[in-house]
Amino acid sequence: MDEALLPFPPPQPVLRVRSGRLETVDGWPIYRFVPYGAALQSGIKPPVVPWADQWPPYIQSWVSQYLPLPPASSETPLLQRRLRLQGRPGAHNPVQQALYQGWPLYVFSQDAPGDTPQGLVAGQFELVTIDVPPLTDPGVGWPDYYGGP
């Protein structure tokens, strides 16, 4: 498939599992921002993380390469049950964002569908696995939003 013809981020992504990791059916890898977990465990209330345009200027260009994944669906029942949405009020990019197991989902602008993921940063942005633990207890309910990046 000619990646130049694929919209970015995918406007209505459909997710699947490949090698234990989430990706769109077009092959875009899906990321999560790992520090959300530690922030929530420490009791920080939403927004847990500032929006990308509120980060220090020296790091904005890096973090802005991770774009919120628009509302997603899946033909796999397990994935579909674990998907939710969050608003992004106050963000420079105030779109609805897909969540998986409570984790806000991102795509990386330097990735190419089906190629080796380029946005891996250990402890920061990692690929979402099908068995990632929930960010919060889904029985309690997820907050309306976690914040950026």
Backbone bond lengths (Angstrom), bond angles and torsions (degrees), N, CA, C in turn:
res aa  C-N    CA-C-N  psi(-1)  N-CA   C-N-CA  omega(-1)  CA-C   N-CA-C  phi
1 M - - - 1.444 - - 1.519 108.42 -
2 D 1.307 117.76 137.35 1.460 122.47 -179.70 1.523 109.08 -77.68
3 E 1.343 116.45 108.33 1.458 120.32 -176.25 1.512 112.60 -62.14
4 A 1.327 119.27 -24.97 1.453 121.83 178.46 1.528 110.89 -65.00
5 L 1.323 118.53 -20.38 1.457 122.20 -179.22 1.527 112.60 -90.36
6 L 1.339 117.54 -10.27 1.451 120.71 -178.06 1.527 110.12 -86.97
7 P 1.340 117.75 131.04 1.462 119.40 178.44 1.523 110.67 -69.55
8 F 1.329 115.73 150.33 1.460 120.54 178.76 1.515 109.28 -135.30
9 P 1.321 119.21 132.63 1.459 123.26 -13.54 1.522 110.40 -66.73
10 P 1.324 116.30 160.13 1.466 118.80 -178.83 1.535 109.81 -57.87
11 P 1.339 119.22 128.67 1.469 121.12 -172.89 1.531 114.88 -69.86
12 Q 1.302 118.77 -33.18 1.464 122.87 178.52 1.525 108.49 -137.44
13 P 1.334 115.81 70.51 1.465 118.44 -172.28 1.527 113.48 -65.30
14 V 1.308 114.18 141.00 1.457 122.37 171.41 1.525 105.22 -112.79
15 L 1.333 116.07 125.91 1.461 120.61 -174.76 1.521 111.52 -97.66
16 R 1.333 113.85 150.42 1.458 122.22 174.50 1.523 107.12 -141.51
17 V 1.322 115.50 173.41 1.466 121.10 176.08 1.516 107.66 -109.83
18 R 1.310 115.81 132.93 1.463 122.25 175.47 1.521 107.51 -137.60
19 S 1.317 116.26 121.98 1.469 121.85 -177.57 1.525 111.69 54.33
20 G 1.342 116.38 37.57 1.454 120.93 176.96 1.515 115.30 81.21
21 R 1.346 117.70 -0.72 1.465 121.57 -176.83 1.523 110.57 -117.78
22 L 1.327 114.96 151.74 1.454 119.90 176.97 1.520 110.25 -80.32
23 E 1.319 114.56 142.19 1.454 122.08 172.23 1.520 107.19 -154.73
24 T 1.327 116.46 165.68 1.456 118.94 174.60 1.521 108.07 -77.98
25 V 1.325 116.60 161.79 1.459 119.03 178.89 1.524 110.88 -64.51
26 D 1.343 117.70 -17.49 1.465 121.66 174.79 1.527 112.06 -82.76
27 G 1.351 117.17 -8.75 1.457 120.55 177.33 1.520 115.97 100.39
28 W 1.352 119.48 9.12 1.464 120.29 176.21 1.524 109.16 -74.13
29 P 1.329 119.06 124.55 1.472 120.92 175.29 1.535 110.01 -66.23
30 I 1.318 116.43 150.77 1.466 122.70 -178.63 1.530 108.78 -114.79
31 Y 1.336 115.26 133.28 1.467 122.51 -176.23 1.526 111.14 -116.36
32 R 1.335 114.08 160.11 1.458 122.33 169.65 1.525 107.44 -128.85
33 F 1.326 116.01 154.48 1.460 122.25 178.18 1.523 107.21 -95.70
34 V 1.333 116.53 103.08 1.460 124.02 -170.96 1.539 114.04 -58.79
35 P 1.351 120.42 -37.54 1.469 119.28 -178.41 1.529 115.44 -60.04
36 Y 1.343 118.93 -15.34 1.463 119.00 174.69 1.519 110.97 -54.80
37 G 1.334 117.00 -42.56 1.456 120.79 -176.88 1.517 112.23 -58.45
38 A 1.319 117.47 -50.92 1.467 121.19 -179.84 1.524 111.23 -64.34
39 A 1.322 116.22 -38.32 1.472 119.51 -179.82 1.520 110.99 -63.70
40 L 1.324 117.14 -45.30 1.460 119.79 179.68 1.524 111.42 -66.97
41 Q 1.346 117.45 -38.29 1.460 120.68 178.94 1.524 111.58 -64.37
42 S 1.325 116.31 -29.48 1.465 119.53 -179.69 1.528 111.94 -84.01
43 G 1.332 117.03 -0.92 1.456 120.23 174.51 1.511 115.57 92.62
44 I 1.316 118.61 8.03 1.463 120.66 178.09 1.525 108.54 -66.69
45 K 1.302 116.51 132.77 1.464 121.63 -179.83 1.533 110.06 -89.01
46 P 1.332 117.27 151.75 1.474 120.33 178.09 1.519 111.14 -58.74
47 P 1.322 118.77 146.15 1.457 124.80 -3.90 1.512 111.05 -73.71
48 V 1.306 116.40 126.80 1.457 124.14 -175.83 1.532 111.20 -69.67
49 V 1.306 116.34 -38.83 1.456 122.93 -175.25 1.524 107.83 -127.46
50 P 1.339 118.73 137.86 1.464 119.09 177.54 1.527 111.43 -64.58
51 W 1.327 115.39 153.97 1.468 120.08 174.55 1.519 109.31 -63.91
52 A 1.318 117.11 154.64 1.477 122.03 -175.39 1.521 112.28 -53.86
53 D 1.334 118.19 -39.29 1.468 119.57 -177.50 1.528 112.51 -73.71
54 Q 1.341 117.47 -5.13 1.456 121.59 177.15 1.532 112.28 -102.15
55 W 1.329 116.81 -0.12 1.455 120.48 177.85 1.532 108.84 -76.17
56 P 1.336 117.41 161.70 1.469 119.48 177.61 1.535 110.32 -57.15
57 P 1.336 117.19 144.39 1.470 120.76 -175.73 1.529 114.21 -54.82
58 Y 1.321 117.97 -33.80 1.463 119.82 -176.71 1.528 112.86 -68.61
59 I 1.329 118.38 -13.99 1.463 120.12 -178.59 1.531 112.53 -119.42
60 Q 1.333 117.77 -8.15 1.466 121.24 -178.17 1.524 112.94 -57.18
61 S 1.317 117.61 -43.12 1.469 118.96 -176.77 1.530 111.25 -64.39
62 W 1.335 116.78 -33.25 1.467 119.72 178.62 1.523 110.47 -70.35
63 V 1.331 117.47 -54.16 1.457 120.52 -174.61 1.525 111.79 -68.32
64 S 1.313 117.71 -26.34 1.470 121.01 179.94 1.524 112.55 -72.21
65 Q 1.323 117.66 -8.65 1.470 120.69 175.88 1.531 111.75 -76.34
66 Y 1.333 116.96 -13.25 1.467 122.46 177.11 1.524 107.11 -97.74
67 L 1.313 115.76 112.40 1.453 120.99 -175.18 1.521 110.67 -104.35
68 P 1.340 116.64 142.22 1.461 118.76 179.27 1.520 110.80 -62.72
69 L 1.321 115.61 135.50 1.455 120.80 177.17 1.524 108.35 -75.76
70 P 1.342 117.47 125.80 1.469 119.86 178.35 1.535 110.72 -62.47
71 P 1.336 116.48 169.61 1.470 119.73 178.62 1.528 111.26 -46.84
72 A 1.318 115.04 128.79 1.465 121.47 -174.04 1.522 110.71 -118.10
73 S 1.312 114.44 161.39 1.460 121.75 175.06 1.523 107.48 -136.41
74 S 1.308 115.68 175.40 1.449 120.76 176.50 1.519 108.97 -153.16
75 E 1.318 115.12 147.01 1.458 119.90 173.83 1.523 111.13 -83.96
76 T 1.331 116.73 -7.39 1.459 122.46 177.31 1.527 108.35 -89.04
77 P 1.340 118.59 117.42 1.471 120.63 -175.77 1.532 113.89 -54.17
78 L 1.333 118.15 -41.83 1.461 120.21 -179.72 1.523 111.05 -60.80
79 L 1.315 117.37 -46.15 1.461 120.22 178.75 1.527 110.69 -63.04
80 Q 1.314 116.55 -45.76 1.464 120.26 -177.96 1.525 111.03 -58.54
81 R 1.335 118.34 -40.16 1.473 121.85 179.17 1.525 111.65 -65.08
82 R 1.316 117.48 -28.66 1.464 121.02 -175.87 1.530 113.43 -92.55
83 L 1.310 117.49 -1.15 1.470 121.41 -179.56 1.523 110.75 -91.03
84 R 1.311 115.90 140.45 1.463 124.29 175.04 1.526 108.14 -142.40
85 L 1.316 115.95 -175.50 1.468 122.31 177.63 1.514 110.19 -128.53
86 Q 1.323 115.71 154.18 1.453 120.70 168.14 1.519 107.60 -133.45
87 G 1.319 115.02 146.04 1.448 120.15 170.25 1.519 108.75 -79.49
88 R 1.297 116.15 167.20 1.470 121.03 177.07 1.521 108.77 -130.09
89 P 1.348 117.57 59.50 1.468 120.12 -177.48 1.527 110.73 -63.83
90 G 1.290 115.92 134.17 1.460 120.48 178.96 1.507 114.26 85.97
91 A 1.319 118.12 -5.48 1.464 120.88 -179.84 1.521 110.33 -81.47
92 H 1.321 115.96 153.80 1.467 121.52 174.05 1.527 110.01 -62.23
93 N 1.319 115.72 -30.80 1.460 123.33 179.44 1.540 107.24 -116.25
94 P 1.366 117.88 79.33 1.465 120.91 -170.37 1.527 114.62 -82.42
95 V 1.306 117.69 49.30 1.462 122.44 179.44 1.524 110.36 -85.59
96 Q 1.319 116.55 166.62 1.457 120.85 168.40 1.530 106.74 -74.81
97 Q 1.315 116.46 141.69 1.464 121.20 -176.40 1.526 110.08 -123.85
98 A 1.320 115.72 136.97 1.464 121.20 177.56 1.525 110.13 -72.37
99 L 1.339 115.00 143.43 1.461 123.37 173.73 1.522 107.70 -121.89
100 Y 1.319 116.18 144.20 1.466 121.64 172.37 1.516 107.10 -126.86
101 Q 1.325 116.72 121.67 1.464 121.72 -176.84 1.532 109.95 56.06
102 G 1.319 116.29 28.62 1.460 121.34 -179.48 1.517 114.37 90.17
103 W 1.330 118.81 -14.26 1.460 122.95 -178.62 1.527 110.45 -81.17
104 P 1.333 119.11 122.87 1.456 120.17 171.64 1.534 109.85 -60.04
105 L 1.321 116.01 138.06 1.463 121.57 -174.60 1.520 111.12 -104.63
106 Y 1.336 114.31 145.31 1.465 122.05 -177.48 1.522 110.70 -134.72
107 V 1.320 114.92 155.16 1.460 122.81 167.42 1.519 106.22 -118.65
108 F 1.324 116.15 153.49 1.460 122.04 -176.28 1.523 109.31 -106.57
109 S 1.312 116.84 128.86 1.464 121.49 -172.60 1.527 113.78 -66.29
110 Q 1.321 118.80 -18.40 1.462 120.97 -178.58 1.531 112.64 -94.52
111 D 1.339 116.44 -1.30 1.463 120.13 176.87 1.522 110.41 -77.34
112 A 1.303 114.88 158.11 1.466 122.44 171.35 1.523 106.49 -123.59
113 P 1.322 117.92 137.20 1.458 119.90 -178.43 1.527 112.37 -55.04
114 G 1.329 115.24 129.82 1.456 121.10 176.93 1.514 115.28 82.71
115 D 1.333 118.25 -10.31 1.464 121.22 178.94 1.529 110.75 -90.26
116 T 1.311 116.12 174.77 1.454 121.90 177.13 1.527 109.50 -61.69
117 P 1.337 118.02 129.19 1.464 120.22 179.24 1.526 111.78 -59.32
118 Q 1.326 115.66 134.43 1.466 121.77 -177.99 1.527 113.09 -102.87
119 G 1.340 117.00 -10.39 1.458 120.36 -173.01 1.508 115.85 -95.86
120 L 1.324 117.62 12.02 1.468 120.15 -179.14 1.521 110.74 -70.78
121 V 1.332 115.83 124.02 1.458 122.25 173.80 1.528 104.89 -135.86
122 A 1.323 116.76 103.62 1.465 121.69 -174.95 1.519 111.22 -52.01
123 G 1.337 115.33 130.70 1.453 120.96 178.79 1.516 113.95 79.80
124 Q 1.329 117.56 -3.62 1.463 121.46 178.94 1.527 110.09 -121.81
125 F 1.330 116.06 -76.82 1.464 121.44 176.83 1.522 107.88 -114.44
126 E 1.327 114.96 118.13 1.460 121.19 -179.59 1.520 109.65 -127.70
127 L 1.327 115.45 156.98 1.457 120.06 178.32 1.526 110.00 -67.92
128 V 1.320 115.99 145.74 1.458 121.44 179.48 1.517 108.59 -86.03
129 T 1.327 115.72 125.58 1.459 120.78 176.13 1.531 108.79 -98.31
130 I 1.313 115.29 156.93 1.465 119.40 -178.59 1.522 111.43 -61.19
131 D 1.336 116.98 -28.62 1.460 120.52 -176.39 1.533 113.63 -102.99
132 V 1.328 117.94 20.85 1.464 120.06 178.19 1.531 108.55 -58.72
133 P 1.344 117.79 133.22 1.472 119.14 179.22 1.529 110.03 -63.01
134 P 1.328 117.23 148.69 1.463 119.39 177.57 1.528 110.95 -57.43
135 L 1.319 115.14 143.03 1.463 120.06 177.92 1.524 110.24 -65.64
136 T 1.316 116.63 -40.41 1.461 122.49 174.97 1.515 107.04 -135.69
137 D 1.302 116.29 171.11 1.456 120.77 178.83 1.529 109.36 -70.67
138 P 1.339 117.42 111.38 1.463 118.89 -177.56 1.521 112.95 -63.87
139 G 1.336 118.36 -18.52 1.453 120.46 176.01 1.519 112.13 -69.41
140 V 1.316 116.11 -28.55 1.459 121.22 179.44 1.526 109.79 -81.21
141 G 1.297 116.09 -28.88 1.462 120.53 -177.30 1.513 110.34 103.59
142 W 1.298 115.40 141.08 1.447 120.25 179.21 1.516 109.40 -85.81
143 P 1.314 117.55 150.00 1.462 118.40 175.58 1.529 109.97 -65.45
144 D 1.317 115.60 165.02 1.471 118.88 179.76 1.522 111.71 -61.49
145 Y 1.340 117.00 -33.52 1.454 120.39 178.43 1.522 109.55 -161.83
146 Y 1.315 115.51 155.85 1.465 121.75 179.34 1.516 111.99 -104.17
147 G 1.291 118.13 -15.51 1.443 120.77 -174.31 1.497 110.48 104.53
148 G 1.326 116.28 -161.93 1.458 122.06 -172.18 1.500 113.08 -76.12
149 P 1.274 119.80 -163.78 1.459 125.92 10.55 1.503 113.64 -74.47
